[in-house]
Every structure is written in C-alpha cells, then in structure tokens.
C-alpha cells in the first residue's frame, strides 16, 4: 500500500469503522484492531461532546436524549471537513429538523440556528468601528458603489417563529407561568464580541439592507433590495443607523471589473 492508501484506510477505520483494509498493517498482540477501536471511540465521543457543548439551549428545549442521539447519527454521517472544530456543527440545526419527533417542535431548526449564531458572535473579536465621517470620504457619487466591511461578530437570521423569546427565557433561567408562543415572522440581528452578545429585532426592509451589506453587496444594490420590500425605505436613515450602531469596520469600492 502507498502512503496515501494507508492514510486513507486509517481515516476510514477511525471515521467509518471500516478496519478490513488496514487490519494486516496492525501489529502487536492478538487483537490490535481493538486498540485502534479505542481511538475510534474517542473520536466519536469527542465530536458528540463538541456538538452538545455548542447547543446547550437546544438541549434545554427538547431534552438531552434527543439531541445526543441526533448528534451520534450526525457524527457518523457528517464527519468534519475542516480542521477547525469550532466550525463543526453548522449543519446540525437542519439535521435536527429531520430527526423523528422533530415535527412536534416546528421551531427547532430555527432555534438551534439562532443558538449557533450566538455561539459564534460571542467569541468574535471586534475591530475599531469607523465613524460616519469615514464613510462620506468616498463622496456622494461614490456611495452607491461602495461596499462596507462589517464587524466579525454579526449574523442575520430570518425566522418564522419568535425563537429569540425562547432563548431569552433559557438565559434568564426562569420559566414563565405561561407563554403564548405563536408563529410570527421575525428578522434578527445578532451582534457579539468577547463573551457578550445581543439580539435585536429589525424591520424587514432594514434587515434586507443590512444582510445584503453583510453579504458583500454595494450600498446601492442593498438599498434596491430593501426598496423592493418597502417603497418607503429611507436609505440615508438606514445607512446612518448602520454606521452609528458601530457595525462598520471598513469601506471599499466596487471595481469596474466586478460591475
């Protein structure tokens, strides 16, 4: 076997439990594959724990047994494809929604997705926010083609349930006597840095505008998308509010090649 074949076979043994191709290379004792199985169990257990540590609120919502079993299956079917374990689990909320019994909690995926975003923004390191004066250095004519670099600890999430209310209840560690929880469209901006975060509700056009900027679109393109949702959208007001909220970290300009 070539080195690459050995590496691939070892990976499959640990990740998939397929020991047959590599058994002949395992030495020492009567059952060396059992020692390799120890590494496999450690690999699986570590990934399950990594997932559970990322979704404590989701465990609170639907129970440890449900989430743990889902994590066990997810780890087997979706091994990490990047070396950074912090990034592992982005697809777990969507996977949860496919598990038997998830239909009883129709807001499960959106709640878990919100928790995923909160976990990431809370460990972000913010840059020095730029002032509105810096934005206007590009000139009035250049503003429509300007792009904004935003702080790293910002995410946007559109949900069909007010899952932010549930997360606030979890964080408060105090259950209300009664909670009327009904379907409602909500547009959320999640902002965090250095262990802290906040969740703000936005109006739909403001959400569209800010999310479009977050995705790298120009101010002009982002304004057009917001105006499609609401013809009365005030681009100037929205832009000033975005900058004064401390969300802008840099200003760029769309090049002719990218137009």
N, C-alpha and C positions, 0 to 999 in steps of 0.2 A: 504493500500500500504506500502511496505517496504521502508526503506530509499533509497536503491539503485533504486527502481522503481520510487520514487519521483524525485530523481536526474536525472534519465534518461528521465522522462517525461518533466521535466523543461528544460532540454537541448534540447529536440526535439521541445518544444514550441518556444524557442528562436531561434534555428538554422533553423528549418524547418517550423515554423509557425503552428505546429500541437497542438492546445490548448485543444482539446477534452478530452484527458486522465487526464488533470490536472485541468480542469475547476472547478470541485467540491471542490478542495482544495483552490481556490482563494476566499478570504474574503474581505468584505468592499465595500460598495457602490453597485449600481445596476449592473455595468459592470466592475468588477475588471480585466477582461481579457484585457480591454483597457489600463490599467496601465502597464500590462505585455507587451503589444504591443509596448509601449514606449521603453522598454528595447530591444525588438527585433529590432526596427528601429535603435536604437543607435548601436547595434551590427553590423548590416548590413552596416550602414553608416561608421562606424569606419574601417571595413575591406576594403571597397571600397576605402576610403581615403588612407589607408596604401598601397594598391596596386598602386594607382595613384602617390603617393609620391615616389615610387620606380622606376617608369618608365616615368619620365618627357620627356626624349628624344624620347621615343616611341610615346608619345602624340604629340610631335612636328612633328613626321614623318607622322602619319596617322590621327591626329585630336583627340580632347578631347571627342567628342561624341562617336566615335567608341570605344575608349579604355574604357570609362566609362561604356558603355552598356556591353561590354565584361566583365568588372570587376564585374558588377552587377550579371551576369549569373554565372561567375566563383565562386563568394562567395556563391551563392545558391547551386551549385553543388559540390564544393570542400571546405568545411569548414576546418579550421585549424586542424591539427592532432598533433600539438606540442604546448607547452605553450609559446614559444618564437616567438613573432610577427615579429621579424627581419627575420626569416626563411620563413615566409609565402609568397608565390608567386613564388616559384621556378618553378612550372609547368605552370605558367601563359603564358610565351612565346609560349609554344607548344599549349596551349589552344587558344591563339590569332590566330594562323595559321588555326584553324578550323572554325573560325567565318565567316559568309557570307561577301564576299567582300575582304577577306584577300588574295585571289588568285591574286588580282590586284597588290599586293605588295609581290612578291615571296620571298623577303629577310626579311620579317617582323619578322619571328621567330628568325632568326639568329641575327638580330639587337637587338631585345629585350633580347635575351640571353646574348649578349655582355654587354648590359646595366646592367643586373642582376649581372654579374660577377664584373663589375666595381664598382657597389654599395657595394659589399661585400669586395673587396680587399681594398677599400678606407677607411674602418673603422677598418681594421685589425691592430693589434699591432705586430710589428716585433720584433724578437729576435736578439741577437747579432750574426751576421754571423760568421761562422767559416772560418779559413784560409785554404789554400791548404795543409799546413803542418799538420793540424789536420787530414785531410783525409788520408794522407800517413802513419799515425801511425798504420793503420791496416795491412800494409805491402803489397807488390806487389802481393803475393799469395792470400791474403785475399780480394783484391779489387773486384774480380768478384762476390763474395758472400756478399759484403757489401750493406747495404741499407742506404739511406740518408733521414734524416728528413729535410723538406724544410720549408721555412718561411710560416706563415699562410696566408699572403696576396698575394697568387699566384694562378692563374687559367689558364687553357689552353682551347682554343676553335678553332676548325677547321670549317671553313665556306666555302660555295660555292659562296659567294659574298663578295666584299671588304667592309664590313659593318663598318670597322674601319675608313674608309674615311668619311662616313656619320656622324659618331659620332664626328669626329674632326670638321666637319662643324657646327654641333649643338653647340659644346663647344665654337667655335670661334664666334658664334652669328653673322655671316656674310655670307650671301648666295652668292655663286659664280654666275657670269653671266651665266655660262654654266657648266654642269657637265656630262661627259660621264661615265655612270655607267653600266658596263657590268659584266656578270658572270665571276668569276675567283676564283680558289681555293686559300684560304689564311689560314695560320697557325699562330695563335696569342698566345702570352704570355702576360697575364695581371698581372701586379705587382703593389701593392699599400700598403700604410700604413699611418695612422694618417692624413686622409683627402687628401692625394695625390695619384696619380696613373700614370702609363704609359702603353702604349700598343705597344708591339714590334712584328714585323713580323719575323717569323723564317723560315728557310728552312725545308722542310718536314722531313728529317731524324733527324734533331736537335729537331724538335717538338716531334717526336715519342719518342726520347730518353728522353727528359725532362718530357714529360707527363707520360711516363712509370715509371720514378723515383717518380714523384708526386703521382702516384697510389700505391706506396709501393713496386714496384719490385726492384730486385737487379740491381746493375750496369751491371753485366754480361747479365742478361736477357734483360735489356733495350737496351744494345748495340746490341744484336742479332736482336731485333725487328727493330732497325734503319738500320742495315746492310741488312735486307730483303728489305728495301725500296731503299737503295743505297749501293751497294757493296763497294764503295769507302769511306764510312763513317769512319771518324777518331775518334775512341772512346776516345783516350787520349786528343786530342784537345778539343773535346766536353765536356769532364769531367772537364778539367781545366777551360774552359769558364764558365761552370755552377757554379763552386765554386767561381771564381773571380768576377762573377756578383753579389755575395753576397746572393745567394739563399739558401745556405746550412746552416741549423741550428743544425744539429746533424748527427752522424754516428753510424750505428748499424751493426750487423752481423746476417746473416740468420742462424738460429739454425738447427741442424741435424734433429730435429723433423719436421721442416717446409720444408725440402728439398724433 
